[in-house]
Amino acid sequence: MHVSECRVTVVITAHNAERYISRSIDSALSQTFGRVHVIVVDDGSTDGTSRVAAAYGDGVDLIRFSE
């Protein structure tokens, strides 16, 4: 989805949030006020946070920082 088509951008910051990140992403994507652009910023997680976020494919943009 192109950013210009979105009405709202949601930025989710995460560090070792594998247990919770799906719930956060699902919540953002289920908003009813129009198209939502979701960005997950993974701040050097050592668990599966990035893997879970990446599994959403084109529905979520992932920015990953490594330590």
Secondary structure, DSSP 8 states (H G I E B T S, - for coil): --GGG-SEEEEEEESS-TTTHHHHHHHHHT-SSS-EEEEEEEES-SSSHHHHHHTTGGGEEEEEE--
